Amino acid sequence: MSQQSSFFGHPIGLRTLFLTEMWERMSYYGMRGIMVLFMTAGLTGSNPGLTFSAVEANAIYGAYIGLVYFMVVPGGWLADNIFGYQKAVLLGAIIIAIGHYTLAIPFEQTFFLGLLFVILGTGLLKGNISAIVGKMYDNNDSMRDAGYTIFYMSINIGSVLGFLICGWLGENIGWHWGFGAAGIGMTFGVYQFVKYRHLLGSAGAEPNEMDPDRRKRLLSYFYVAVGIIAIAVLLALLGVFDIDPVIFASSYAYFLVIVAGLYFLYLFLLAGLDPSEKKNLLLLFFLFIGAAAFWSGFDQSGGSLTIFARDFTDLNLFGFELPISWMNLANPIFVVIFAPVFAGIWTNLAIRNLDPSLPMKFAIGLLFMCLSFILMVYAVNAAMQYGQVGIQWLLITYLLHTWGELALSPIGLSAFSRYAPKKYAGQMFGLWFTASAIGGVLAGLLGGEATGEGLESMTPIFSFMIKYYLVIGVILALLSFVIKPAEKESAN
């Protein structure tokens, strides 16, 4: 591979995917960083927003994250069977841009309509762009994990841009300026994907082979589903029925768990997988549980930890008052710093035949999350005593979150790419992101409980999270000695 045809020694198409993902994450995290702040800003003051309580705002935030990542499942199905991965990514990027521009219109109804567009567009883009990364490598290519780690850095570069630009504009100029900036960022992503799509070659260009008549029938079902969603959304926006955000989020969490469980059972019992594929599916199931637990704590950054930063943290740094949303910058900056370190650690351990198994890496990630909430319990106690705490408490918390993320998330992406049954590649990426959906909804519900009564309600919720991270981490560590990937790996 010549230097001109490679991207840091990887297939040149990785550059197209890297930049598309960077701009998409800029728009996603930029908006998410100010979402709860906007919903709880109230109608008075120099920068008015909506009037939701902290409990309601956290529930909406959690449901939004859950819907964003769950829609990756039908998005993967559409890519597998109708559009192909490349067309699905492009269509999703366009819909996301429309969503953020809709959010920039200053009405409560357009806020929720914009969220819906972002949800649907992300469902088409997020899992499928990750699947294309895997399709640029042979199944046994040792560069695959490093490729996903490089790709993962694009997420964090994009989120740095989002928090910086959208956060500052939203808090200092007006919330809808921040939302509009997210739309401009996604527009850049659409432009560069269209211009450099040819670098991807045939990777993910076509859907699975299928009888044309059957494909036409599936497409008609898709149009019917879109029509039903559009009617339901219109009725909700017109106020025909009200939705309690807490009840919706709680019900949605149960729905996601049931759907994920049934889908794993379907794949295991009815999908015609061979014994090797079933063994790998069992491994992916346990990784799924660990990932869902991890994200329920990680996604507190946009909910309970943002409220803790706003109400109980001294954000003055060298005489400059940091925007509240800028606290979220810590994680992506730490990822950019430490991603090469973790990639180097795994590579060097592999050379020495000491590379931890997949469940063990997940257990390490959960241990870091456990330590972060131990620290937050001390931070809450200090805030109860002194009224406010310094930003170092949140910075160290986000550092521990980052180390956990690097031990778990890029490894999970690579595992689902490598061990997913070939016929279900897009849908398995959707299932991986369903773990993020479950974690996101739980984050909103737990964050609402944690902030419902201020500091007094934070300690018991954070203490509970410490215990369940410890238990799940220990179980995964023990399973690492029992569950191994099958010798015969499923091809992509």
N, C-alpha and C positions, 0 to 999 in steps of 0.2 A: 504494500500500500504506500503510495507516494505521499509526501508531505502535503502536496496540493489537494489530494483527495481524502484527507483525513482531518479529524477534529480531535486534537490532543491524542493522536494515535488511534482513534476510534473511527468508525464509518462516518463519512462527511455528512450524512443525513442526520446524525445526532445534533449537528449545529442547528438545523431547521427546527427540530423538536425542542431543543434547549431554549431557543429564543421565543418560540410560541408559548411554551410553558412559563417562561419568565414573565411575559406580559400578561398572561392569564392570571398568574398568581399575584402579580402587582395589583390587578383590578380586584381580585377576590379578597386578598388580605387588606388592601387599602380600605375597601368598603367595610369589611368585617371589623376593622380596628375602631371604627367610629359608630358602629351599628348600635350597640347597647347605650353608648353615651347619647346618641341622638334620640333613642326611644325614651330615655329617662331625663331629658333636658328640661322638660316642662315648657309652658308657653310664655313664661316671663324671662327677663334678662336680655342680654345683648345678642344671644345666639339661641333662640327658641327652637324646640324640637317637638317631640311627642310627649305624652303624659303617662306612659306606662310605669307601673311600680317596678322595683328591682326584680321581684319574683316573676312578674309577667314578662318583662324584657328578657330575662334569662331563659324563660320557657320558649319565647319566640326565637331567640338566638339559637337555642339547642335544636328546636324543630327545624329551623332553617338549615343548620349544618347537617342534620339527619336527612333532610330531603335532598340537599345537594349531593351527598354521597350515595344515597340509595338510588337516585335516578341514574347513577352509573350502571346499574344492573340492566334496565331496559335499554340504556345507551349502548351497552356492550352487545345486547341481543340485536339491536338495529344494525350495528356495525358488522356483526357476524353474518347476518342473513339478508340485509337489504342494501346498505350504503357502502360497505367497506370501511376500513378504519380511517383512511385519509379523508374521505368525503365527510364522514361523521365529525371529525375534528374541525374541519372548516365550517360546517354548518353550525356546530356548537359555538365556535368562536364568534360568529356573526350574531347569534342569539344573545350571547353574554353581553356583547357591546350594546345591543338594543336595550338589554335589561338595565345596565348602568346609566344609560342616557335617560331611561324612564325614571330611575331613582332620583335623577337630578331635577325632576319636575316637583316643585314644593307642595305636594298634597299627600295626605295620609293614604288615600287610595292608590296613588301612583307608587308610593313606597312599597306596598305589598305586591302590586303588579310587577314592579321592577324586580323584586325578590324572586317572583315566579319565573320570569325570563332567565335570570341568572341560574336558578335551580335547573331548569330544562336544558339550557346551553351547557352547563357544567356536566350534566349527565351524559351528553354526547361527546364532550371533549376529554374529560379527566381520565377515565379508564382506558379509553382507546389510544390516547397519545402514549400512555405507558406501555400498552401492548405493542405499538409500533416499535418502540425502543427494543423490546425483546426480539422482534422479528428481524432486526438487522444483524443478529448474531446467530451463529450455529448453536445448537442446544448445549454442546459441551465446551463452548468457548470460555476459556478462563477469564477473558476480558469482560464478560457479562456483568459481574458484580461491580467492577470498577466503572463500567459504563452507566449503570444505574446510579452510582454514587455521584458521578459527574452530572447526570441529569437531575439528581436531587438538589444539587447546588443551585440550579436554575430557579427552583422553587423559592429558595431563600434569598437569592439576589432580587427576584421579583417582589418578594414580600418586604424587603428593606425599602425598595422604591415606593411601594404602596403605602407603608406606614409613614414614611417621610413626607411624601407629597400629599396623599389624600388626608392623612392625619392632621398635618399642619393646616391645610386649606379648610378642612371641616371644622376644626376647633377655633381657628382664628378669623376666617373670612365668612364661612357659613357652611352648614352640613352638606347642602346640596352641591356646593362647589367641590367638595371632596368626592361625592358620588360621581359628578361629571368628569373629574380627573380620572377616575377608574375607567370610565367609558373610553376616554382618549387613549389610555394605556392599552385597552383591549383592541382598539382600532389599529394601533401599531402592530399588535400580534397578528391580526387578520392580514394586514398588508405583507408582512414578511413571510407568512406561511404561503400565501398565494405566489409571491415572487420566487421563493426557494423550495417550493414543494417538489420540484423535479429532482432535487438531490436525494429524495427518499427512494427513488426508483420504484420497484414493484412491492416494497415492504408495506403490507396492509392496504394495497391499492384496490383489491377486489374482495367482495364478500365470499363466503363459502359457496361451493358449487351447489346448485339447487335447480330443480325443475322451474322453468320460467313462469308457468301458470301458478305454481305454489308461491313463488316469490311475489307475484302480482296479488294473490289473495292476502298474503301477510301484510303487504303494503296497504291494502284496503282496510285491514283491521287496525293498522297504525293510524290511519286517517280518522277512523271512528273514535279511537281512544283520544286523539287530540281534540276532536270535536266535543266529547264529553267533558274533558278537562276545561275547555274554553267556556262551556256553558256553566259549569260549577263555579269557576272563578268569577264570571260575570255576575252570577246571582249573589255571591259573597260580597263583591265590591258594591253592589246595589243595596246591600243591607238586608237582603231577603232572609238570611239566617246569620246568627252570631256564632262565633267560635271562641270558646274559652281557651286561651293559650296553654294554660297549665294542664287542663284535662286533655287537650289535643296532644300535647307533648308526651304525657304519660301513656295515653292509648297508643300513640305512634311507636313508642319504645317497645311495648309488647308486640305490636304488629311486626316490627323489624326482626325481633328475636324469633318469632314464629316462622316468618318467611325464610329467614336464613337457615333455621333448623330443618325445615321441610325441604329446602333446596339441596342441602347437603345429603339428606336422606334419599332424595330423588336421584342424585348423581351416584350415590353409593349402591343403590338397589336396582334402579330402573334404567340407567343411562347406557348400559352395555359396556361398562369399563372392564378392562382386564385386571387380573390380580395386582400387577405392578401399579397401575393407575389408581386402584382402590387404596393401596398402601400409601401412596403419595397424597391422596385425598384426605386420609386420616391425619397425616402430618399437617396438612394445610388447615384442617378443622381446629386443631389445638392452637396453631398460630393465630387463627381468626379470633379465638377467645382472648388470647393474650393481647392482641391488637385492640379489640373493643375496650378492654379494661384500661389500656394505656391511654387511649384518646379521651376517655372520660375525665381524666385528670389534666392532660395536656391542653385540652380546649377550654379549661378554666381561664386561660390567658385573656380571652375576649369577653369573659363574663365576670365571675366573682373576683378574679385577680385585677381586672380593670377597675371594678368598683372599689376594691381595696386600695388601688393606686390613687384613685380620685379622692376618696374620703379619708384615708388613713395614712397616706405616704407623703413625706416632704419631697416634692419634685424639684426643689431649687438646687441647681448644679452650677457652682462657680458663678452665682449671681443671675443665672438664666433659668427661668421657669419652664421646665420641659412640658410640652403638650402631653396630656395623659396617655394618648394612644402611642406615643413614642416609646413607652416602656416595652411595648411589643417588639421593638427593634432588637432587643437583646437576643432573642432566640435565633432569628435568621443570621445575625452577625456572628453569633457563636457557631452556627452550622457552617458558614463559609470558612471560618477559622479552623474548625475541628473536623470537618468532613474528610479532608485529605489525611489527617492524622488517623482517623478510624479506618479509612481505606488502607492505609499503610500498615496499621496494626493487624488487620485481618489477613493481608497479603503475606506479611512476615510470619505470622502464626501458621498459615497454610503451608509455607515453604518448610517449616519445621514439623509439619504434621500435628500441630497443636491447635488448629483452628476450632473454636467452639462450635458445637452443633447448632442448628437453627433454633430449637427450643431453648438452649442455654443462652443464646444471644438475646432472645426475647425475655428470658428471666433476668438478665443483666439490665435490660431496658426498664423493666418493672421495678427493679431494686432502686434505680436512680429516681424513678417517680416516687417511690415510697420515701426516700430520703428528702425529696423536695417538700413533701407535705409535713414531714417532721419539722423541717425548718419553718414552714408557714405557721405551724402551731405556736412556735416560739415568737414569730413575728406578730401574730394576733395578740398574744399575751403582753408583748411589749407595747403594742398600740393601745391596749386597754389600760395600761399603766401610765403611759406618757401622752396619749392622744394621737401622736403620729410617730412613724418610724422612718428611718433613712431608706434611700432607694437600694442600698446594698442588699437588703433582705429579698427584694424581688429579683434583683440581678443574679444573686446566687441561686435562687429558685429556678429561674429560667436557664441558668447554666446546667443545672442538674436535669431539667427537662430536655435540654439539647442533647446531653450525653445519652439519655435514655432513648431519645428519638433516633440518634445515629446508630445505636445498637439494635434498633428494632425496625424502623420504617423502610430504609432502602433495602435492607435484607429481606423484609417481607415482600416488597415489590419484586425483587429478583426471584424469590422462592415461588411466588404465584406465577411468574413468567416461565420458570424452568420446569415446574412440576404439575402445572395445570394440564388436564387432558386436552389434546390437540383440538378436538371439535368444539370445545367450550372455552377457548382461550379468552375471548372478549368477556364472556359472562363470568368467568372466574376472576378476572380483574374487577368486574362489577361486584362480585362477592367480597373481594378484599376491601373494596371501598365501603361495602355495607358495614364492615367492622368499624370504619370511621363514622358511619352514620349512627350506629348504635352508641358509640362513644360520645358523639356530638350531642345526641338527645340527652343521654345521661349527664353530660357536662352541664347542660342547661338546667335540668331538674335539680341536680346536686348544687349547682351554683345558686339557684333560686332559694333553696333551703338554707344555704350558707349565708346569704345576704339578707334574708327575710327580716331578721331582727338585728341587723348590724353585726358588730363584733361578737356579741353573745352567741349567735348561731353559727359562727364560723368554726370554732374549736371542735364541737362534736362531729360536724360533717367531715372536716379534714382528718380527724382522728379515725373515723370510720374508713376513710379512703386509705389511710396508712395500713390498716389491718387487711383490707382486701387485696392490696398490692402485694403485701408480704405473702399471703396465702397462695395467690395465683402464681407468683414468682417461684415459690418453693415447689409447687406442683409441676410447673414447666421444667424446672431444673431436674426433678426426679424423672420426668418423662423423657428427658434428653438421653437417658441411658437405655431407654426401652424402644423408642420410636425413631427409626432411621429411614431416610429416603430409600426407595427401591433402587436396586442396582440398574434396572432398565428404566431410564428416565423417559417421560413422555416428550415427544418432539413438538416443536412449534412450527 
